[in-house]
C-alpha cells in the first residue's frame, strides 16, 4: 500500500526504480512485484517537484497507482490515453519522458500544467477545461475502426468532471455506435460513490474476466433464438448487478460497467485492466481514489491542497511550509464575495450560482450565511446559465459567479436563454485577462469580444476594488443581462466604500488631464497608464463601460487629442478598442487610434508580469508603442 508522507521534501528524493522508468516502454520492463515501490517513489517525486514549482497536485497524488497500471497494461502511446481533468496528469508526465523537465512546470518556456499534444506524443488530447475526454476518446475509437486499427482509446475522467452534460452526451453516443473504448471514472469523493471493499474488488475481477464475457456472449447467441428470452436475461443480469454495484445507469446507457474497485490497489487494477483491455464494445471501469493520497495534509484537506504555491526558501527561524507573499489588499474575488453577502442582506430575491467554483469565486461565506439561496451546479456551465434564466423568469435575481474561460462553454445559453429574453441575470466574471501559469486554456482572453456583440448586454471593466463593488451593484440593478469582468489576484488596494451605490451607466472618468495623447483604459491597466502618462503628459481615462460606450467622452477626446490609445487585457481583435474604432468610423471622426491588447495568438504560460510584458501591456510596452505611433503621426 502507498507510503504516507507528512511533509513536502525539499531535496530531491532517491528514486532508483523511477530512474529506470523514464518511458512507458521502460516501465513495462519492470516486474509487477516492483510496481508498488515504483508508485511510492513516483508519489514522493511528485511531491518534491510540485514543491519546487507550485501547481495542482491533490488529484495527481490520487492517480499514482492508476497511472502506473495504465501505462503498464496498455501500449501507450499507440493506445490513446486521455486525462480529464488535465491536472490529474502530472504523474503521467513524469512517466512519459518529462521527469527531468518537471522543474520547468508552469514556467515560461517550460512544460504546461495540462496535457498538450505539441508537448509529447503521449499527450493524445489537449485538456484544460473538463468533461471533454469521452467525446474525444470516442472520436479516436471511431477513427481506429475506420482505419482498421486495433489500438485502444482510454479516457480517465474524474475530479467531478462526470457532472457535465457533455460527458453524458458522449456516453449515450458511444453505446449507439458500439465503440471499442474504455472509460475510467476516477471517483475521488468529488463525484459519486464510496462503495469500496473486498466484495466490490472480487466482483470487478469476475465481471471483467474473459470467462464471464464468453459465457455472456454464448448465452446471448442461444437465448436470442427464443422470442424475448435474451431481453429477459439481460434485464435480470442488470438488476442482479445493480443490487451489488452502483452501475445501473451506465448499463442502461449501453456500457459494460465494472466496479467500483480500489484505485490504490495495484494488483486489482492490473488484473481488471488486463481483463477489460480486450473486451469488445464500450467498457466502463469505476475506481475509487483518495484525492491527495499519500500526503497526510492533502488527505485531511483535499480542497485546500488542490494546488499549492512553490515552497519558499527556508530561513533560520522559518517552518517548512508553502506560503505566498502577503497581498497589498483584498483579492478581486474577495471583494465580490463580500458584495454578494451585503447585497443578499438587502435583497431577499438574490441567489448565487456557481459551476463548482465556490472557493475560487469566494462564495464560501455566502453559502454559509444563505445556504438556501446558494446553488453549486457542479461542472455544468451551460446548466448554470439556463438555471439562472429560469429563476429570472420568476422574479428571482440570479448572480452567476463564473470564470471567463468557463463562460465560453455556455455561450449559446447566454445568448439564447438569457439575452434574447432580456432577463435580469448578473454575470460576475472572474479570472478575466491573463491568468499566468495555467496558460491559454484558462486565460480570460475573449470575454469583451464575445460579450459586447450581444444586444442589450451591459458590460463593465473595473480598474480597482472599489470600482468592482460599485459595478456589481450597477449590474445587479440593471434591467437586463449585465456582466462585470475582473482579473485574478489583488488590486491596487483602493479604499472600498461600504455602501451599495451604483455608477451612472455608460460614463467614463478622466483620471489625469493631459495633451496630445489620450489613453483610454478598459480595466486594471489604469495604474500602468498613469505611469506612462506622467512621462508623456497624456490624458488618462478610466472608460469603465465597454457597452454602452461613453460616446460623448470619446467624441470630446478625439477633438482635443492627436492620438487615441485603447488599453485592454482582452483580445485586441473585437475587443473594447474595436468598439472605439467602430464608433469613430460610424461618426466619420478621422482620428489615429492605437489599439493595445492581447495579440492574435495564444500567450503561453508564464508569470503574469512576463505575459503582460510579452503583450506590451506593461509600462515599458505601452510607452514604447505610443512613442512609436506618435513618430509616424508627426513624420
C-alpha positions in Angstrom: 0.0 0.0 0.0 1.1 3.6 -0.5 3.5 5.1 1.9 2.1 8.2 3.6 4.3 11.4 3.6 3.8 14.2 6.1 5.7 17.0 4.5 6.9 18.0 1.1 10.6 17.0 0.5 12.9 19.9 -0.1 15.7 17.9 -1.5 15.4 15.5 -4.5 14.5 12.1 -3.2 16.3 8.9 -4.2 14.2 7.1 -6.8 16.2 4.1 -8.1 13.2 2.4 -9.7 11.7 5.5 -11.2 15.1 6.3 -12.7 14.7 3.1 -14.7 11.3 4.0 -15.9 11.8 7.2 -18.0 9.3 6.0 -20.6 6.3 3.5 -20.6 8.5 1.1 -22.6 11.0 1.0 -19.7 8.2 0.8 -17.2 6.8 -2.3 -18.8 10.2 -4.0 -18.4 9.8 -3.9 -14.6 8.3 -6.8 -12.8 4.9 -6.5 -11.2 6.4 -7.0 -7.8 8.4 -3.8 -8.3 5.4 -1.6 -9.1 4.4 -0.8 -5.5 7.8 0.6 -4.8 7.8 2.5 -8.1 4.4 4.0 -7.1 5.8 5.2 -3.8 8.9 6.7 -5.5 6.6 8.4 -8.0 4.4 9.9 -5.3 7.5 11.2 -3.4 9.0 12.7 -6.6 5.7 14.4 -7.5 5.6 16.0 -4.0 9.2 17.2 -4.5 8.7 18.7 -8.0 5.4 20.5 -7.2 7.0 21.9 -4.1 9.7 23.4 -6.3 7.3 24.9 -8.9 3.8 25.1 -7.4 0.8 23.7 -9.1 -2.0 21.2 -8.9 -1.1 18.0 -7.0 -4.0 16.7 -5.0 -5.7 15.0 -7.9 -2.3 13.7 -9.2 -1.4 12.1 -5.9 -4.7 10.2 -6.1 -4.0 8.6 -9.5 -0.4 7.4 -8.9 -1.3 3.7 -8.9 -3.8 4.1 -11.7 -1.2 5.9 -13.9 1.3 3.2 -13.3 -1.2 0.5 -14.1 -2.5 2.1 -17.3 1.0 2.6 -18.8 2.0 -0.9 -17.7 -1.1 -2.7 -19.2 -1.7 -0.5 -22.3 0.7 0.0 -25.2 1.0 3.8 -25.0 1.4 5.9 -27.0 -0.1 3.7 -29.7 -3.0 3.1 -27.3 -4.6 6.5 -26.7 -4.7 7.7 -23.1 -6.7 10.8 -22.3 -6.8 12.6 -18.9 -9.8 14.6 -17.8 -9.5 16.8 -15.8 -6.0 17.6 -17.0 -4.4 18.4 -13.6 -4.5 14.7 -12.9 -1.7 14.3 -15.5 1.4 15.2 -13.6 2.3 11.6 -12.8 1.6 10.8 -16.4 4.1 13.5 -17.5 6.8 12.1 -15.2 6.4 8.6 -16.6 6.4 9.8 -20.2 9.9 11.2 -20.7 9.4 14.5 -18.9 10.7 13.7 -15.5 13.7 16.0 -15.7 11.7 18.8 -17.2 9.2 18.9 -14.2 11.3 21.6 -12.7 10.1 23.9 -15.5 6.4 23.1 -14.9 4.2 26.1 -15.4 7.1 28.4 -16.0 7.9 30.4 -19.1 9.1 28.1 -21.9 8.6 25.1 -19.6 6.2 22.3 -19.7 2.5 23.0 -19.4 0.2 22.4 -16.4 -2.1 20.3 -18.6 -1.7 17.7 -21.3 -0.7 19.3 -24.7 -0.4 17.5 -28.0 2.6 19.7 -29.0 4.5 18.7 -25.9 4.5 14.9 -26.1 3.2 12.1 -28.3 1.8 10.6 -25.1 -0.5 13.6 -24.7 -3.1 12.5 -27.2 -5.5 15.3 -26.5 -5.1 18.8 -25.0 -7.1 19.3 -21.9 -7.7 22.5 -19.8 -11.5 22.5 -19.3 -13.2 19.4 -18.0 -15.5 16.7 -19.3 -14.2 16.5 -22.9 -12.3 13.2 -22.7 -15.2 10.8 -23.5 -16.1 12.7 -26.6 -12.5 12.8 -27.8 -11.8 9.2 -27.0 -14.9 8.2 -28.8 -13.7 10.1 -31.9 -10.4 8.3 -31.6 -12.1 4.9 -31.3 -14.2 5.5 -34.3 -11.2 6.7 -36.3 -9.3 3.5 -35.3 -12.3 1.4 -36.6 -12.3 3.3 -39.9 -8.6 2.8 -40.3 -8.7 -0.9 -39.4 -6.5 -0.4 -36.3 -6.7 -2.4 -33.1 -5.4 0.5 -30.9 -7.3 1.2 -27.8 -8.8 4.5 -26.6 -8.9 5.1 -22.8 -10.5 8.1 -21.1 -9.8 8.8 -17.5 -12.5 11.2 -16.2 -12.5 12.4 -12.6 -12.4 15.1 -10.0 -16.0 15.9 -10.6 -15.8 16.0 -14.4 -18.5 13.5 -15.0 -21.1 16.0 -13.7 -21.0 17.9 -17.1 -23.7 17.2 -19.6 -21.2 16.8 -22.4 -19.8 13.7 -20.8 -23.2 12.0 -20.7 -23.9 13.1 -24.3 -20.7 11.1 -25.3 -21.7 8.1 -23.1 -25.0 8.0 -24.9 -23.5 8.2 -28.4 -20.7 5.6 -27.7 -23.2 2.9 -27.0 -25.2 3.8 -30.1 -22.1 3.2 -32.3 -20.8 0.3 -30.2 -17.4 1.8 -29.9 -14.5 -0.2 -28.6 -13.2 2.0 -25.8 -12.7 2.2 -22.1 -13.9 5.0 -19.8 -12.4 5.0 -16.3 -14.3 7.0 -13.7 -11.7 8.3 -11.1 -14.1 8.8 -8.3 -12.2 10.7 -5.6 -15.1 11.8 -3.5 -15.6 14.8 -5.6 -18.1 12.8 -7.6 -20.4 9.9 -6.6 -19.9 6.6 -4.9 -18.0 5.3 -1.8 -18.9 1.6 -2.3 -15.4 0.1 -1.9 -14.3 -3.2 -0.4 -13.3 -6.8 -0.9 -16.7 -7.8 -2.4 -16.6 -5.0 -5.0 -13.0 -5.9 -6.0 -13.9 -9.5 -6.3 -17.0 -8.8 -8.4 -14.9 -6.5 -10.6 -12.5 -9.3 -11.3 -15.3 -11.7 -12.1 -17.4 -9.4 -14.3 -14.4 -8.2 -16.3 -13.0 -11.7 -16.8 -12.9 -13.4 -20.2 -14.7 -16.4 -18.8 -17.7 -14.2 -17.8 -17.6 -12.3 -21.1 -17.6 -15.5 -23.2 -20.4 -17.1 -21.1 -22.4 -13.9 -21.6 -21.9 -13.9 -25.4 -22.6 -17.6 -25.6 -25.8 -17.1 -23.7 -26.8 -14.2 -25.9 -26.4 -16.4 -29.0 -28.5 -19.2 -27.6 -31.2 -17.0 -26.0 -31.5 -14.7 -29.0 -33.2 -17.6 -30.8 -36.0 -17.6 -28.3 -38.5 -14.8 -28.5 -38.0 -12.3 -25.7 -35.6 -14.7 -23.8 -32.4 -12.6 -24.2 -34.1 -9.4 -23.2 -35.4 -11.0 -20.0 -32.0 -12.5 -19.3 -30.3 -9.1 -19.9 -32.7 -7.3 -17.6 -32.2 -9.9 -14.9 -28.4 -9.6 -15.2 -28.6 -5.8 -14.9 -30.9 -5.9 -11.9 -28.6 -8.5 -10.2 -25.6 -6.4 -10.8 -27.5 -3.3 -9.7 -28.1 -4.8 -6.3 -24.4 -5.2 -5.8 -22.8 -2.4 -7.7 -23.9 1.2 -8.5 -23.6 0.9 -12.3 -27.2 0.5 -13.4 -27.2 4.0 -15.0 -24.2 3.1 -17.2 -25.6 -0.3 -18.0 -28.9 1.3 -19.1 -26.8 3.6 -21.4 -25.3 0.6 -23.0 -22.0 0.3 -21.2 -20.5 -2.7 -19.6 -20.0 -1.4 -16.1 -17.3 -2.8 -13.8 -16.6 -1.7 -10.3 -16.2 0.1 -8.1 -12.7 -1.0 -7.2 -9.9 0.4 -5.0 -7.8 2.7 -7.2 -4.9 2.3 -4.9 -4.8 -1.5 -5.1 -2.3 -2.1 -7.8 -2.8 -5.9 -8.2 -6.6 -5.4 -8.6 -6.1 -2.6 -11.0 -3.7 -4.6 -13.1 -5.9 -7.7 -13.2 -9.0 -5.7 -14.0 -7.4 -3.6 -16.7 -5.9 -6.6 -18.4 -9.3 -8.3 -18.4 -11.1 -5.2 -19.8 -8.4 -4.4 -22.4 -9.6 -7.0 -24.9 -13.4 -6.7 -24.3 -15.5 -5.5 -27.2 -17.8 -2.6 -27.1 -18.0 0.3 -24.6 -16.4 -0.6 -21.3 -16.8 1.5 -18.1 -14.5 1.0 -15.1 -15.3 2.7 -11.8 -12.3 3.2 -9.5 -12.3 4.9 -6.0 -9.3 7.0 -5.2 -8.5 9.5 -2.5 -7.5 13.0 -3.5 -4.1 13.8 -2.1 -3.4 10.1 -1.4 -0.1 9.5 0.4 0.3 13.1 1.7 -1.3 13.4 5.0 -2.2 17.2 4.9 -3.8 16.8 1.5 -5.8 13.7 2.6 -7.2 15.8 5.5 -7.9 18.8 3.3 -8.3 17.8 -0.3 -9.8 21.2 -1.3 -7.2 23.3 0.4 -4.4 21.2 -1.2 -6.0 21.0 -4.6 -3.0 23.1 -5.6 -0.1 24.7 -3.8 2.4 27.5 -4.3 6.0 26.7 -4.5 7.9 26.4 -1.3 9.6 29.5 0.0 13.3 29.2 0.8 13.9 28.2 4.4 15.1 30.8 6.9 16.7 30.0 10.2 13.5 30.7 12.1 11.0 29.6 9.4 8.9 26.5 9.3 9.0 24.4 6.2 5.6 25.5 4.8 4.4 26.7 1.4 3.5 30.3 1.5 2.7 33.3 -0.6 3.7 36.9 -0.3 1.2 38.9 1.5 -1.1 40.8 -0.9 -1.4 44.5 -0.7 -5.2 44.3 -0.5 -8.1 42.0 -0.9 -8.4 39.9 -4.0 -11.0 40.9 -6.5 -12.8 37.7 -5.8 -12.9 38.6 -2.1 -14.5 42.0 -3.0 -17.1 40.1 -5.0 -17.8 37.7 -2.1 -18.3 40.5 0.4 -20.5 42.4 -2.0 -22.7 39.3 -2.6 -23.3 38.9 1.1 -24.0 42.6 1.5 -26.5 42.7 -1.4 -28.1 39.5 -0.3 -28.8 41.1 3.1 -30.6 43.9 1.4 -32.5 41.9 -1.3 -34.0 38.6 -0.5 -34.5 37.9 -4.2 -30.8 37.4 -4.7 -29.4 33.9 -5.3 -25.8 32.9 -6.1 -24.9 30.3 -8.7 -21.5 28.7 -9.4 -20.4 25.8 -11.6 -18.1 24.1 -8.9 -16.1 27.3 -8.1 -17.2 28.0 -4.6 -13.7 28.6 -3.2 -12.2 30.1 -6.3 -15.0 32.6 -6.7 -15.2 33.3 -2.9 -18.7 32.1 -2.4 -17.9 30.3 0.9 -19.3 33.0 3.2 -22.4 33.4 1.1 -23.0 29.6 1.1 -22.8 29.5 4.9 -24.9 32.6 5.5 -27.6 31.9 2.9 -27.5 28.1 2.2 -31.0 28.1 0.7 -30.0 30.8 -1.8 -26.7 29.2 -2.8 -26.5 26.8 -5.8 -23.4 24.9 -6.8 -24.4 23.1 -10.0 -21.1 21.2 -10.3 -19.1 21.3 -13.5 -22.0 22.3 -15.7 -21.7 25.8 -17.0 -24.5 25.5 -19.6 -26.9 24.4 -16.9 -25.7 27.2 -14.6 -26.7 29.9 -17.1 -30.1 28.4 -18.1 -30.9 27.7 -14.4 -30.3 31.4 -13.8 -32.6 32.2 -16.8 -35.4 30.1 -15.4 -35.0 31.8 -12.0 -35.1 35.2 -13.5 -38.3 34.4 -15.3 -39.9 34.1 -11.9 -38.7 37.3 -10.4 -35.6 35.9 -8.7 -32.3 37.9 -9.1 -29.5 35.4 -10.0 -25.8 36.3 -9.8 -23.7 33.8 -11.8 -20.1 33.6 -10.5 -18.1 32.1 -13.3 -14.6 32.2 -14.7 -14.2 34.0 -18.0 -12.8 30.9 -19.8 -15.6 28.7 -18.4 -18.3 31.1 -19.6 -17.2 30.4 -23.1 -18.7 26.9 -22.7 -22.2 28.4 -22.1 -22.2 31.0 -24.8 -25.3 29.6 -26.6 -27.2 29.6 -23.3 -26.0 33.2 -22.6 -27.4 34.4 -25.9 -30.5 32.1 -26.4 -31.7 31.7 -22.9 -30.7 35.0 -21.2 -30.0 37.8 -23.6 -32.7 37.1 -26.3 -35.3 37.1 -23.5 -33.7 40.1 -21.8 -33.6 38.5 -18.4 -32.1 40.0 -15.3 -29.0 37.9 -14.8 -25.7 39.4 -13.5 -22.5 37.6 -14.5 -19.6 38.1 -12.2 -16.8 37.1 -14.5 -13.6 36.2 -12.6 -10.1 35.4 -14.0 -10.5 37.9 -16.9 -7.4 38.5 -18.8 -4.1 36.6 -18.5 -4.0 34.2 -15.5 -0.4 33.2 -15.5 1.0 29.7 -15.1 -2.2 27.8 -16.1 -1.8 29.0 -19.6 -4.0 29.7 -22.6 -6.8 27.3 -21.7 -7.5 29.2 -18.5 -6.9 32.8 -19.8 -9.9 35.1 -20.0 -8.8 36.5 -23.3 -12.0 36.8 -25.2 -14.9 37.9 -23.0 -15.0 41.5 -24.0 -15.1 40.4 -27.6 -17.8 37.7 -27.3 -20.0 39.8 -24.8 -20.0 43.2 -26.4 -21.6 41.9 -29.6 -24.7 40.7 -27.7 -27.7 43.1 -28.0 -28.9 44.5 -24.7 -25.8 43.4 -22.7 -24.3 45.8 -20.1 -20.5 45.2 -19.9 -18.2 46.8 -17.4 -14.5 46.7 -16.6 -13.3 47.9 -13.1 -10.0 49.5 -12.6 -9.8 48.8 -8.9 -11.6 47.1 -6.0 -14.0 49.9 -5.2 -15.0 50.2 -8.9 -15.7 46.5 -8.9 -18.0 46.8 -5.9 -19.9 49.7 -7.5 -20.1 48.0 -10.9 -21.6 44.8 -9.3 -24.3 47.0 -7.8 -24.8 48.7 -11.1 -25.2 45.4 -13.0 -27.5 44.0 -10.3 -29.9 46.9 -10.6 -29.8 47.0 -14.4 -32.9 45.8 -16.2 -31.5 43.1 -18.4 -28.3 41.0 -18.7 -25.2 42.5 -17.2 -21.6 41.4 -16.8 -18.6 42.7 -14.8 -15.3 41.1 -15.7 -12.4 41.3 -13.3 -8.9 39.7 -13.0 -7.4 37.1 -10.8 -5.4 38.3 -7.8 -5.3 41.6 -5.9 -5.9 45.2 -7.0 -4.1 48.4 -6.0 -5.7 48.4 -2.5 -8.1 51.2 -3.2 -10.4 52.3 -0.4 -13.7 50.5 -0.7 -16.9 52.4 0.1 -19.1 50.4 2.4 -22.4 51.2 0.7 -24.1 49.8 -2.4 -24.0 52.8 -4.7 -24.3 52.2 -8.5 -22.5 54.1 -11.2 -24.1 56.2 -13.9 -24.3 53.8 -16.8 -22.1 54.5 -19.8 -20.0 57.2 -18.2 -16.2 57.2 -18.1 -14.0 59.3 -15.9 -10.9 61.3 -16.7 -8.3 60.3 -14.1 -5.5 62.6 -15.4 -5.8 65.5 -17.8 -3.1 65.9 -20.4 -2.4 66.8 -24.0 -1.9 65.3 -27.5 -2.3 61.7 -26.4 -5.4 60.2 -24.6 -5.0 56.8 -23.0 -8.5 55.1 -22.8 -8.2 52.3 -20.3 -10.7 49.4 -20.0 -9.8 47.7 -16.8 -6.9 47.2 -14.5 -4.1 48.7 -16.7 -5.1 52.1 -15.3 -2.1 52.1 -12.9 0.3 51.4 -15.8 -1.4 54.1 -18.0 -1.0 56.7 -15.2 2.8 56.0 -15.1 3.1 56.3 -18.8 1.0 59.5 -18.8 3.5 61.1 -16.4 6.3 60.6 -19.0 4.2 61.7 -22.0 1.9 64.3 -20.4 -1.0 62.2 -21.6 -4.7 62.2 -20.7 -5.8 59.1 -18.9 -9.4 58.0 -19.0 -11.0 55.2 -17.0 -13.6 54.1 -19.5 -15.4 51.8 -17.1 -18.0 50.7 -19.7 -17.3 48.7 -22.8 -21.1 48.6 -23.6 -22.6 51.2 -23.7 -19.5 53.2 -24.7 -19.2 56.7 -23.4 -19.6 58.2 -26.9 -19.8 61.8 -25.8 -16.5 61.5 -23.9 -14.8 59.8 -26.9 -16.0 62.5 -29.2 -14.5 65.2 -26.9 -11.2 63.3 -26.6 -11.0 62.9 -30.4 -11.5 66.7 -30.8 -8.7 67.6 -28.3 -6.0 65.0 -28.9 -3.8 63.9 -31.8 -3.8 60.2 -30.8 -6.3 57.9 -29.0 -4.9 54.8 -27.4 -7.1 52.0 -26.2 -5.7 49.6 -23.5 -7.4 46.3 -22.5 -6.3 42.9 -21.2 -8.5 41.2 -23.8 -8.0 40.1 -27.4 -7.3 43.2 -29.5 -9.5 41.7 -32.2 -13.1 42.5 -31.5 -12.5 44.0 -28.0 -13.0 47.4 -26.5 -10.5 49.0 -28.9 -12.6 47.7 -31.8 -15.6 49.3 -30.2 -13.8 52.6 -30.3 -12.8 52.1 -33.9 -16.3 51.3 -34.9 -17.6 54.4 -33.2 -15.0 56.7 -34.8 -15.8 55.2 -38.3 -19.5 55.5 -37.8 -19.2 59.1 -36.7 -16.7 59.9 -39.5 -14.1 61.0 -37.0 -10.8 60.6 -38.7 -8.5 60.2 -35.7 -5.5 57.9 -35.3 -6.3 55.1 -33.0 -3.7 52.7 -31.4 -5.3 49.5 -30.0 -3.3 47.8 -27.3 -4.4 44.4 -26.0 -3.7 40.7 -26.3 -2.2 39.6 -29.6 -3.7 37.3 -32.2 -2.0 34.2 -30.8 -2.3 32.1 -27.6 0.0 33.6 -25.0 1.8 30.7 -23.3 2.1 30.1 -19.6 4.5 32.2 -17.6 4.4 34.6 -14.7 1.7 37.2 -15.2 4.2 40.0 -15.4 6.1 38.1 -18.0 3.0 37.6 -20.1 2.0 41.3 -19.9 5.5 42.3 -21.0 5.3 39.9 -23.9 2.0 41.5 -24.9 3.3 45.1 -24.5 0.8 45.8 -21.7 3.4 46.7 -19.0 4.6 50.3 -18.6 7.6 49.9 -20.9 5.5 48.3 -23.6 2.7 50.8 -23.5 5.2 53.7 -23.6 7.2 52.3 -26.5 4.1 51.6 -28.6 2.7 55.1 -28.0 6.0 56.8 -28.8 6.4 54.7 -32.0 2.9 55.7 -33.2 3.5 59.4 -32.4 6.6 59.3 -34.6 4.5 58.1 -37.5 1.9 60.8 -36.9 4.5 63.5 -36.7 6.5 62.3 -39.7 
